[in-house]
Amino acid sequence: MSELRLNQMVAKLKARQFRLTPQRLAILKILAASHGHPSIEAIHAQVQTAFPTTGLATVYKTVTLLKELNEVLELGFPDGSNRYDGSKPYPHPHVICLQCKRIIDPELGNLEPLVDAAAHRTGFKILSHRMDFFGICPQCQNHTQDYPKQEDDHEPG
């Protein structure tokens, strides 16, 4: 899937005549392959392994461009620790650990009936949506006294 996503992003940039520098291509590859919803800083650190002189501004500009082209989904948080999803750049649910900040994409089925119900009940024309569930992941539950592991806990899927 990541190769398909990469090709989609590259095609969109080429169609709009944006340059595909090696650094920009490296950023695209990271976003297309990532299922961990990296931050700008994490993307920058990965790009620097191959291109040590790449600046943080290059990553910001590329991610902003991809966001404008609807090729990356930004998950904004009040503390400014935004994360990015390039493998699924469309609205979908996320489960977020409040301790380690891990983000996963649970498969919850079709959310369209919920979106349609929200539109019908409010009269809004729904343009986009965001559904996040916040909690403590199993790994963090095993390493803290504050959130004891419950018997029915299982690995998220």
BELKABEL-V391300 format. One line per field, one symbol per residue. phi: phi as a letter, one per 40 degrees, with the letter a starting at -180 (. if undefined). burial: b if it has 24 or more other ideal C-beta (glycine too) atoms within 12 Angstrom, else e. Layout:
BEGIN
phi: ???
burial: ???
END
This chain:
BEGIN
phi: .ccccdcccccccccbgccbcdcccccdccccccbcfccdcccdccccccbdcccccccdcccccccccfbabcbcbdcgccbbbccbcbcacbbbccccgcbbbccbgccddccccccccbgccccaaabbbbabcdccccbaccbccccccaccb
burial: eeeebbebbbebbeeeeeeeeebbbbbbbbbbebebbbbbebbbebbeeeeeebeeebbeebbebbbebebbbbbeeeeeebbbbbbbbeebbbbbbeeebbbbbeeeeeeeeeeeeeeeeeeeeeeeeeebeeebbbeebeeeeeeeeeeeeeebe
END
